[in-house]
Amino acid sequence: MTDRRLRILLVLGTSTGGIGQHVRSLAEGLVTRGHHVVVAGPAETDELFEFSTDGARFVPAQIGLTPSPRDLVVARSLSRWVKGADVVHAHGFRAGLVALSSGAGRGWPVAAVRAAGVPLVVTWHNQVLAGGLKGNVMHRVEAMVARGATVSLGASADLVDQARAAGGTAILGPVASPTPAASQKTPRQVRAALGLDDEPVVLAVGRLHPQKDYPTLVAAMAQLQSRRPRPVLLVAGDGPEATHVQSLVDEQQVDARLLGRRNDVADLMIASDVLAIPSVWEARSLVVQEAMQVGLPVVATRVGGLPELIGPDGLLVEPGDVAGLAQAIGSVLDDPVLGADLAERARVRAGSWPTEDDVVDRVVDVYRGLPPSPGGTAGAST
């Protein structure tokens, strides 16, 4: 592709966190660079991230969490925008499958949709963790998307390997966390608003979903409840496991506050002593990036992209290791020197990461390296 302005279609499914945040960042950066951008996704996702705020156009495409017969209708509707694009960039397997069905990439369009000859980039944000029949179906989708995409971008090195193993062409495509907004409150003010005084605070941020393994974190916090002062667990996020996690907190008598979805995570971070990530898998976690940027010590599991992201500048434990997680959290709370050292090292490491602007520039380079689209209607730029 030449250096002319590109017509770019960004496609995503239902998101309440990192994927939506990344697409919003890309859309804003691409528009700033003069490109024509259309974002297609569920209306409720647009309500959260307001993709059109900075000059992109939003079109509804109801792509849910699981495959549905409605995907055929969505694909037919989306095909108009695919035909008018120079490049289609889908985020996640579900969005990638719908984009393939809409005529992008090397896929098999659904009935009444013709192949558009438009290159398809798919960013892999997540790993298939389900087992059984559902897992088999998702792995088939994964392989279809890998082979149908012109190129896949893995948010972490293990996702690059996974896409290649599935038969696709893949390269690393880091996802950058936005620079945290400066807090307008002091740590004491944030704590006071939560009814806290000088108790040690352990923060967890993320969707209440089995992948995040909150039961292991609650069990680890239960092992720390005999300490004085007793540490408090703050959980920022919502999701299908909320009731189950609350029941575990009650059963194990853990001092915890399930705060639901929050838009003040930066404030919560400056009022906390350690961020805990007990997940069974993560890619390039945005919340870990944000924590390390502000100098909040991180204790996380040694899974996915976390070791390459955190390196030696946080504490890593094995997934599901309750005692190990409790010991690591306790060591940060017990040793102010260790905590201060981890905080400073985290800030330094974060300074070496690509910024949002770097990521947008990298993505544009990928677009320009793709084979040219045969051209289409003006649909994606009107």
N, C-alpha and C positions, 0 to 999 in steps of 0.2 A: 504494500500500500504506500502511496505517496505521502508527502507532508501536508496534504490538504486536510481540511477539517473532516472528521469522521462522523458518520451517523452510527451511533452505538445504542444497542438495545441491551439493557441490564435486566435479567430475569431472576426472581427469587421466590421462594415459597413462604409459608408462615414462619415468622421469626419474631422473637421478643428480645433478642440479645445480640450476640456478636455478628451474625451474618447481616442482619439489618443495619447495624452500626457501620459495618464495612461497606455495604452497598451505598449507604448515605454518603460516606466519605468519598468513595469513588465518583459518585454522581456529581458531587460538589466540585471535586478537583478536575474532573473532565470538562465540566461546563466552564470553569474558570480558565481552562486552556483553550476555549473556543470551540469545543466539539458539541455536536447536537446529541443530546442524551434523552432516551426514553427509558423509564423504569416500569417494569411490569411485575405485578405481584398482588397478593391479597389486599383488599381495602383496609382491613384491620391492621396490617403491617404498615401501610402508609400512614395510618392515624398515629402510630407510635413514632415513626421516623421522618415523616413529612418530606418525602423525597423531592417534591417539586419546589420546595422553599427557595432553593438557590438557582433556579432556572431550568431544571430538568422537567420533563413532562411525565406525569404518572398515568398509566392505564391499568385498570383492574384486570387481574388474572388470578382466579381463585385456585391457587395451587396449595393444597393442604399437606398435612404431614404424611399421609399414606395414599397410595394410588387409588384412584376412583374412576368410575365410568365418566364422571364429569370432566376428567382430563381431556377427553376427546373434543368436547365443546370448547374448552379453554384453548386447546391446540389450534383448532380452526380459527378462533378469534385472534389468536396471537400471530397466526401466519401472515396477516397483513403487515404487521410491524417487522417481522423477520424479513419479508421481501423488500422492505424499504431501508434495510440496515446495511452498513458495510461490515459490521461484526456483531455477533450476538455473544454476550457474556453471561452465562448462567452460574448461579451460586448454589451448590448442593446437588445431590443426585436427583431429587424430585424435580427441581427446576431444570436440570440438564435433560431429563427424560422428556419433559413437556416441550422443551426447545427443540429436541430432535424430532419429536412428533409434529412440530410446527414447520418443519422444512429446513432447519438449520443444520450445519455440519454434514456428517456422513450417515445420518440416521434414516429411518424408514417412516416417512410422513404418514399420517392417518388418512382415511378416506376423505376425498375432496380437498386435500392439501398436496401441493406439488413441491418437490425439492427445490429450494431457492438458490442453492449454490453459494450460500453465505457462510463464511467461517464461523465456527463455534468454539469459544473458550469456556471451559468449565472449571471453576475453582472448587476444589475438594476441601471442605471445612470439617467434615466429620468422618468417623469410621463406622462401619456397620458392626454393631455390637450384639444384635439380636441373634438368637439361635433358632433351631427348629425350622419349621416351614417358613415363618416370616423371614428368618435370616437367609434361607436359601433364595427366596424371592428377591430380597434386597441385594444379595450378591449378584444375581442375574442382572438386575437393574444397573448395578455398579459396573459390570462388564460391558453392558450395552452403551452406557454413557462414556466409559473410557475409550471404547473403540469408535464410537460415533463422533466424539469431539475432535476438532482439528488439533487442539492441544489442551492438556489439563494442567492447572496450577495447583500444586499441593501446598496447603498452609503450613505443613511441617514435612520434614524429610521422610517420615514413615508413610505419609499419604502419597508422596511422590513415588515411593517404592510400590505402594499398593496399586496406584493407577497403572504403572508400568507392568506389574504382574498381571493385571486384568486385561492387558493387550493394548494399552494406549500409549501415546506420546505424552510425557509429563516432565515438568520442570518445577523448581521451587518457586513459590509465589507468596512470600511472607505477608501477613496481615498485620498492619500497625495499629496500635491503640492510639486514640486521640490524646493530645496533650491534656492532662487533667486541668480542669478549670480551677483557678485559685479560690480557695474557700473564703467565704465572708464571715466565718465564725471561728472561734477559738476551740481547741479540743475540749476545754471545760464546758463551753456553751453547748457543744454537741452532746456531751455526756449528760449534762443537766437535762436536756430536752428528752433524753431516753431514761431519765430517772436513775442515772448512775453517778457515782462519786469517784473514788480512786481505785475501784476494782480493776484487776487486769482484764482486758477485753480481747477476745479472740473473734475475728471477723471471718465469715464465709459469705461469698457472693456467687450467685448462680441459680439457675432454674432448679426447682425441687423435682428432680428426675433421677431414676435409678443410676444413670451414668455418673452422677455427681457423688454417689455413695455417702449420703448424709448419715445413714445408720452407723457407719464406722466412725465418723466424726463425733456423733452424739455419745457413742460408747467410749471414745477416747476422752471426751470431756467429763464423763462420769468418773473416770479414774482420777481426775484432777479436782473433784469437788471437795475433797477433804482438806485442801490447801486453804490457808488464810493469809490474805483475804481470798475468798472464793472467786475464781475467774468466771466471767460471764461470756456466753456465746451469743453473738449477733448473727442472724442469718437474713441476708437481703436477697429476696427472690420469691417467686411463686411457681406453682406447677402442680402436676398430678400427685406428687408425693407429700403435699403439705400436711394433710391429715395424718398420714402415717408417721411423718417426722415429729409432729407435735405429740403424738401418742408415745413415741419413744422418749421424748424429752420428759414427759410426765411420769412414765414408768421408771425411768432411771434417775429421776429427781435432779435433773441438770438445770442450772440457772441459765436459761436461754430465752431469747426474744426472737420469735419469727416475725420479721418486720414486713413481709410481703415485698412486692416490687417497689423499688426506691429510685428516685432520681437524684439522690444526694449521696451517692456512693463515695465521692471524693471527701465529703465531710465525715462519713463513717470511718474512712481510712485514717484520717488524721487523728481520730479519737481512739484508735485501736492500737494494740501492742503487737499483733501478729495476724497475718492472713493465712488461713488454713484451706488447702485445696485437697480434699480426699478422693478425687475422681478416679474412676477405673480407667478413664482415658480422656485426654485433652489434646488439642492441636497446639496452636500458638495462642494460648489463652490471653484474651484481652485484659481480663481483670488482673492477672499476674503482671502483665506489662504496666498497667496503671499503678499497681501497688509498688512495684520496684521503682517507677519514675518518681514517686513521692517519698521513697525511703521507708516503706513499711516492710519489715522482715517477712519472708515467705517460707512456709512449711508446706510442701506439696508431695504428691506421689510421683514415683519414678516411672512415668508412663508417657507414651506418645511423644509429643513435641516438647514436653516440660523440661526434660534434662538438657536439651540443646538450648532452650530459652533461658533457663535459670543458671545452668552451669554450677560452679562452686560457690555462687553468691546467694544461695538459699539453702535450706535443709530439705533433703529428699528422703522419702521413706517408701517402702513397698506398699502397693495397693492392698487394702484390707487388713493391714497390720495395726490393730487397735493400740497395742502396747507401744509400738514404735512411734505412732503418731502422737500419742500422749507424751512420750518421753521427749520428742522433738519440740513440741509446743511448750512443755514445761521448761526445757533448757533455755528457750528464748525468754520466758517470763522470769526465770530465776537469775539470769545473768545479764545485767544491763550492759556490760562491756560487749558481750556477744551480740546483743540486740543492736547496739550502736554500730558495731563493725559490719553486721549484715546490712543495716540500713545504708551505710555509706557505700559499701560495695555494690549494692543494688542500684543506687543512683548512677554510679560510674558505668556499670554494665548497661543500664538503660540508655545512657548517652551514646552507645555504640550501635544501637538498633536503627533500622530504617524508619524515617518519619512517614507520616501520611503522604506528604508530597513526594517522597522517594518512592513510595509504593505506587502512587498514581503514575509517575514517570516510567516506572518499570512496566506497568500494565500497558501504557501507551506504546512502549517499545515492542512489547509482545504483539499488540494489535498490528503495528506497522510491519512486523515480520511475517504476517500471515499472507497466504495467497489472496489476490484481490477478488472482491465480490464482482460478479458480472454487472452489478448495478441494478437498481430496482426503482420502484415508484418513490415519490417523496414522502411516503407514509410515515417513515420514522423520523422525519425532521420537521413535520408540520405540527 
